[in-house]
């Protein structure tokens, strides 16, 4: 009898417990339903509802519904260009507005809060925001466009026409997607205000007008170009050309030199060239711009087109009075006697003659007498594994004394072409280093004139330190291009600090208890082994990698003797990817023959809290 009574009481308690548990589970959903009813009926919110088998699916559908209703809310006063909307009344207007509002994804739409109205497996989600907050989504995009304009102006001042044109065009696309595009204003350094919808195209046309191109040499199917910006060799610019059959992929010019590589047997003399400004193959760098350019009609920039006459050979486009390298003008001229600044120059010249012949003939036999084993391996990688190599013009080699009997040979301009990827060709300076036995021990890509000047003009350091730093950076960028994991392994300290950043999005709660989406930079720290493993995978996945350094900021650190901090603006391209960002290296060169990287960081942009990583962050 006692056993039966105990079992009955246990069963009743369990029943109440289960009932209580059921109520606890349903309580949040009940509260959510009551809250949602308030949101629907208050008249203060714009809201959307989504359904799905999972919360994630329902949330996506809720966001789509919310965006559609935002578009309806702003449609009555959304300004648009008449050329971008067909006749037909409100239906077309609504479609126009909706397409632009839809470029605000879950990651970029500000102040959109969420309620789970029903949980999985038959999920129901509500998304909502205050009507008074709608204008904020457009304000954020306008600020981003102005930031891009400021970036473009800095690039233009440095002669980087490619960066200037890309940022201006992308900023224009963002502005054209705003609710009131003609109210987006930029204030320049003089305090003058400019309406961006008209000022950006005018600025781009000015850049196109200041770009001048001429033919300096034609040999068979290859044409060498001289490209100036405001009368000086352009730092960098990208272009495509029409050879009579099709448009080429993007070509990259460097330090005033570019190339046309025509189909075999092409006998034309005139070719249409277009300065690149849309950069559609690089939209993955910025998902917001990518979304906008998919719905905003392209803006034809007619001044981006020019015609070059291959029969009109320019004798000399640049003068040696320009503030660029003294070889910029002479390198494309007829052969002259090189300025040999070292003793026993003939032995070095003989080796360079063999190098020129090897590149011209695409063969590397008989070079063992001029190279060390490592130097020959690097050269063969360049010649046979890094695209199609071609010497531009007639090299005028200059020799420089180095440390411990080394000699550096500079003055060979080359182009490297690729069959696949977002870039067709790159122009590079090849730098050859002879060891004290007069054998070529290293081959590297030169830094480019701007980056070189940033180092060589640092008169407060010893000449030896400047040469070592420049040589190291040249070897560093070349190692990534040639996928030399063995070399990269030797230059990183075993305990090196390696940080790689990427852009992420997250929702953050403000003091006013409103959700805002905030672009953040997620910093990932890797061990040396992890970093090299990631590099190995990257190398295997790409036909080519090309790194370009723009401006450097180099300082000597107050620790570790000859230790330097280097902040570099870096352009990175591969056959499947391209990005731009900032690299920081802390390099120990106490042993000039074996520089060691103690710290390496990369970030896509300046952090709003601390700017760029620098020496003060790693003590």
Buried (B, 14 or more C-beta within 10 A) or exposed (E): EEEEEEEEEEEEEEEEEEEEEEEEEEEEBEEBBEBBEEBEEEEEBBBBBBBBEBBEBBBBBBBBBBBBBBBBBBBEEBEBEEEEEEEEEEEEBBBBBBBBBBBBBBBBBBBBBBBBBBBBEEBBBBBBBBEEBBEBBBEBBBEBBBEBBBBBBBBBEBBBBBBBBBBBBBBBBBBBBBBEBEBBEBEEEEEEEBBBBEBBBEBBBEBBEBBBBBBBBBEEBBBBBBBBBEEBBBBBBBBBBBBEEEEBBBBBBBBBBBBBBBEEEBEEEEBBBBBBBBBEBBBEBBBBBBBBBEBBEEBEBEBBEBEBEBEEEBEEBBEEEBEBBBBBBBBBBEEEEBBBEBEEBEBBBEBBEBBBEBBEEEEBEEBEEBBBEBBBBBBBBBBEEBBEBBBBBBBBBBBBEBEEEBBBBBBBBBBBBBEEBBBBBBBBBBBBBBBEEBBBBBBBBBBBBBBBBBBBEBEEBEEBBBBBBBBBBBBBBBBBBBBBBEBBBEBBBEEBBBBBBBBEBEBEEEEEEBBBBBBBBEBEEBEBEEBBEBBEEBBEEBBBBBBBBBBBBBBBBEEEEBBBBBBBBBBBBBBBBBBBBBBBBBBBBEEBEEBBBBBBBBBBBEBEEEEBBBBEBBE
